Amino acid sequence: YHGFAGQIFLGGLSHVLRVRVNADNDRRIKLLQSRQQLDWEDAQRHIEQEDQVRAEWYRTFYRIDMHDPSLYDMVYILVD
């Protein structure tokens, strides 16, 4: 499984490695711009809104902070 909330859905399985991959906002914005042909401001706004919705979803349904590194076995940070 990969994608949104896998660290929660599969968290109790000892044979599953939970990995979070983080990219800085500039990298995320550039990627979204290339995928959806958005200007910088629209891409930034879209990402901020999406992050806010996801964070609220985690808080509402699971009462957790989605940025909590203890939810993962490994956190990988992409750097240029």
N, CA, C and O of each residue as an XYZ file, in Angstrom:
320
protein
N       0.851     -1.173      0.000
C       0.000      0.000      0.000
C       0.889      1.225      0.000
O       1.920      1.246      0.673
N       0.508      2.228     -0.735
C       1.161      3.527     -0.668
C       0.092      4.592     -0.797
O      -0.956      4.384     -1.409
N       0.382      5.720     -0.214
C      -0.554      6.812     -0.333
C      -1.033      7.320      1.001
O      -0.472      7.011      2.053
N      -2.059      8.087      0.934
C      -2.637      8.797      2.051
C      -3.079      7.851      3.168
O      -3.877      6.945      2.928
N      -2.574      8.051      4.375
C      -2.996      7.381      5.617
C      -2.592      5.920      5.728
O      -3.098      5.218      6.604
N      -1.719      5.447      4.890
C      -1.258      4.062      5.003
C      -0.595      3.770      6.337
O      -0.700      2.657      6.852
N       0.091      4.768      6.904
C       0.755      4.574      8.189
C      -0.250      4.310      9.303
O       0.106      3.732     10.330
N      -1.486      4.721      9.116
C      -2.532      4.466     10.107
C      -3.199      3.119      9.833
O      -3.336      2.290     10.733
N      -3.607      2.912      8.593
C      -4.335      1.698      8.239
C      -3.505      0.436      8.472
O      -4.047     -0.604      8.846
N      -2.206      0.524      8.253
C      -1.335     -0.649      8.366
C      -0.395     -0.553      9.561
O       0.571     -1.310      9.657
N      -0.674      0.363     10.459
C       0.212      0.634     11.588
C       0.417     -0.515     12.548
O       1.469     -0.590     13.184
N      -0.524     -1.395     12.677
C      -0.410     -2.480     13.637
C       0.282     -3.722     13.103
O       0.425     -4.706     13.830
N       0.710     -3.698     11.857
C       1.340     -4.870     11.252
C       2.854     -4.790     11.412
O       3.491     -3.852     10.931
N       3.418     -5.773     12.084
C       4.853     -5.734     12.383
C       5.725     -5.934     11.147
O       6.890     -5.536     11.150
N       5.197     -6.531     10.114
C       6.001     -6.785      8.910
C       5.877     -5.677      7.858
O       6.333     -5.846      6.728
N       5.266     -4.555      8.222
C       5.087     -3.436      7.300
C       6.031     -2.307      7.709
O       6.089     -1.931      8.879
N       6.758     -1.776      6.750
C       7.647     -0.640      6.976
C       6.897      0.633      6.591
O       6.468      0.791      5.448
N       6.746      1.524      7.545
C       6.023      2.772      7.312
C       7.040      3.880      7.049
O       7.812      4.248      7.935
N       7.034      4.407      5.828
C       8.009      5.414      5.406
C       7.273      6.682      4.984
O       6.284      6.636      4.253
N       7.773      7.794      5.457
C       7.253      9.097      5.021
C       8.343      9.774      4.203
O       9.501      9.823      4.618
N       7.969     10.295      3.041
C       8.898     11.034      2.190
C       8.428     12.479      2.146
O       7.309     12.766      1.721
N       9.285     13.378      2.585
C       8.967     14.808      2.616
C       9.740     15.537      1.533
O      10.911     15.242      1.290
N       9.093     16.475      0.892
C       9.749     17.378     -0.044
C       9.457     18.800      0.393
O       8.384     19.080      0.928
N      10.398     19.695      0.173
C      10.141     21.085      0.546
C       9.068     21.675     -0.369
O       8.774     21.136     -1.436
N       8.493     22.790      0.074
C       7.373     23.387     -0.661
C       7.753     23.818     -2.070
O       6.941     23.691     -2.987
N       8.959     24.320     -2.265
C       9.371     24.727     -3.615
C       9.334     23.541     -4.573
O       8.858     23.662     -5.701
N       9.830     22.414     -4.127
C       9.822     21.207     -4.974
C       8.388     20.771     -5.267
O       8.064     20.410     -6.399
N       7.538     20.803     -4.253
C       6.139     20.406     -4.431
C       5.419     21.342     -5.392
O       4.638     20.898     -6.233
N       5.686     22.643     -5.264
C       5.055     23.630     -6.139
C       5.492     23.415     -7.584
O       4.658     23.403     -8.489
N       6.785     23.245     -7.802
C       7.289     23.025     -9.163
C       6.685     21.771     -9.785
O       6.343     21.765    -10.967
N       6.555     20.716     -8.996
C       5.962     19.484     -9.510
C       4.500     19.699     -9.888
O       4.061     19.264    -10.953
N       3.758     20.361     -9.029
C       2.348     20.629     -9.331
C       2.202     21.543    -10.552
O       1.310     21.344    -11.376
N       3.070     22.531    -10.661
C       3.040     23.407    -11.832
C       3.225     22.602    -13.114
O       2.513     22.819    -14.095
N       4.167     21.686    -13.107
C       4.431     20.910    -14.319
C       3.295     19.938    -14.627
O       3.025     19.655    -15.794
N       2.640     19.435    -13.615
C       1.546     18.473    -13.834
C       0.244     19.144    -14.246
O      -0.518     18.597    -15.043
N      -0.009     20.334    -13.701
C      -1.321     20.961    -13.920
C      -1.245     22.328    -14.599
O      -2.253     23.030    -14.683
N      -0.087     22.705    -15.074
C       0.105     23.984    -15.767
C      -0.459     25.165    -14.967
O      -1.230     25.971    -15.488
N      -0.064     25.250    -13.709
C      -0.495     26.344    -12.833
C       0.636     27.340    -12.666
O       1.808     26.986    -12.796
N       0.283     28.596    -12.374
C       1.344     29.536    -12.023
C       1.749     29.283    -10.572
O       1.096     28.522     -9.858
N       2.837     29.933    -10.145
C       3.426     29.675     -8.825
C       2.404     29.901     -7.694
O       2.272     29.068     -6.797
N       1.695     31.017     -7.746
C       0.758     31.361     -6.674
C      -0.398     30.370     -6.588
O      -0.786     29.963     -5.493
N      -0.951     29.978     -7.738
C      -2.053     29.014     -7.732
C      -1.601     27.655     -7.230
O      -2.326     26.987     -6.493
N      -0.420     27.252     -7.624
C       0.114     25.958     -7.167
C       0.366     25.995     -5.663
O       0.056     25.038     -4.954
N       0.921     27.085     -5.184
C       1.182     27.226     -3.751
C      -0.127     27.198     -2.963
O      -0.227     26.520     -1.941
N      -1.117     27.930     -3.439
C      -2.425     27.969     -2.771
C      -3.067     26.577     -2.748
O      -3.626     26.158     -1.734
N      -2.980     25.875     -3.867
C      -3.545     24.529     -3.952
C      -2.893     23.592     -2.932
O      -3.588     22.839     -2.251
N      -1.578     23.636     -2.827
C      -0.861     22.782     -1.889
C      -1.203     23.136     -0.451
O      -1.414     22.247      0.374
N      -1.259     24.423     -0.144
C      -1.622     24.848      1.215
C      -3.016     24.364      1.593
O      -3.236     23.882      2.704
N      -3.953     24.495      0.661
C      -5.331     24.053      0.928
C      -5.382     22.539      1.104
O      -6.053     22.042      2.010
N      -4.683     21.810      0.250
C      -4.675     20.354      0.355
C      -4.055     19.903      1.675
O      -4.575     18.997      2.326
N      -2.949     20.528      2.073
C      -2.315     20.191      3.347
C      -3.245     20.463      4.518
O      -3.313     19.681      5.466
N      -3.959     21.575      4.443
C      -4.892     21.935      5.515
C      -6.032     20.918      5.613
O      -6.410     20.510      6.711
N      -6.573     20.516      4.476
C      -7.660     19.525      4.461
C      -7.168     18.193      5.022
O      -7.858     17.570      5.829
N      -5.992     17.756      4.606
C      -5.453     16.482      5.109
C      -5.191     16.540      6.609
O      -5.517     15.600      7.334
N      -4.601     17.642      7.081
C      -4.315     17.777      8.512
C      -5.605     17.732      9.321
O      -5.659     17.102     10.377
N      -6.635     18.393      8.828
C      -7.934     18.383      9.513
C      -8.541     16.984      9.514
O      -9.138     16.563     10.505
N      -8.391     16.269      8.411
C      -8.903     14.893      8.314
C      -8.251     14.009      9.384
O      -8.939     13.260     10.076
N      -6.934     14.099      9.515
C      -6.228     13.326     10.542
C      -6.714     13.691     11.943
O      -6.964     12.812     12.768
N      -6.846     15.004     12.207
C      -7.293     15.444     13.528
C      -8.721     14.993     13.815
O      -9.022     14.549     14.923
N      -9.590     15.104     12.832
C     -11.002     14.789     13.026
C     -11.231     13.296     13.244
O     -11.912     12.905     14.192
N     -10.671     12.467     12.382
C     -10.967     11.033     12.434
C     -10.050     10.233     13.348
O     -10.460      9.207     13.891
N      -8.818     10.688     13.522
C      -7.860      9.884     14.289
C      -7.254     10.618     15.478
O      -6.521     10.024     16.269
N      -7.562     11.920     15.608
C      -7.040     12.725     16.700
C      -5.520     12.662     16.784
O      -4.951     12.510     17.865
N      -4.874     12.782     15.634
C      -3.414     12.772     15.579
C      -2.908     13.891     14.672
O      -3.642     14.432     13.846
N      -1.645     14.215     14.852
C      -0.953     15.185     14.010
C      -0.290     14.418     12.871
O       0.550     13.554     13.120
N      -0.652     14.720     11.633
C      -0.130     13.968     10.500
C       1.371     14.137     10.319
O       1.996     13.366      9.590
N       1.957     15.134     10.972
C       3.395     15.364     10.860
C       4.188     14.652     11.959
O       5.413     14.770     12.005
N       3.528     13.937     12.818
C       4.178     13.252     13.938
C       5.082     12.141     13.410
O       4.578     11.166     12.853
N       6.403     12.258     13.567
C       7.314     11.247     13.027
C       7.189      9.882     13.707
O       7.649      8.879     13.160
N       6.581      9.830     14.877
C       6.437      8.536     15.554
C       5.430      7.626     14.846
O       5.328      6.445     15.180
N       4.686      8.159     13.875
C       3.754      7.341     13.092
C       4.486      6.492     12.052
O       3.885      5.623     11.421
N       5.770      6.744     11.878
C       6.546      6.124     10.808
C       7.758      5.375     11.365
O       8.245      5.674     12.456
N       8.220      4.422     10.610
C       9.466      3.740     10.952
C      10.663      4.510     10.407
O      11.767      4.429     10.946
N      10.430      5.257      9.331
C      11.504      6.033      8.709
C      10.898      7.266      8.051
O       9.824      7.204      7.451
N      11.606      8.386      8.174
C      11.211      9.628      7.517
C      12.365     10.029      6.611
O      13.501     10.165      7.064
N      12.071     10.217      5.337
C      13.073     10.597      4.351
C      12.756     11.996      3.862
O      11.624     12.284      3.476
N      13.749     12.858      3.879
C      13.555     14.245      3.473
C      14.330     14.465      2.169
O      15.549     14.296      2.121
N      13.604     14.841      1.119
C      14.228     15.128     -0.166
C      14.905     16.490     -0.098
O      14.294     17.476      0.314
N      16.154     16.539     -0.498
C      16.881     17.805     -0.572
C      17.527     17.917     -1.943
O      17.850     16.915     -2.579
N      17.707     19.145     -2.382
C      18.366     19.370     -3.677
C      19.865     19.277     -3.526
O      20.595     19.437     -4.504
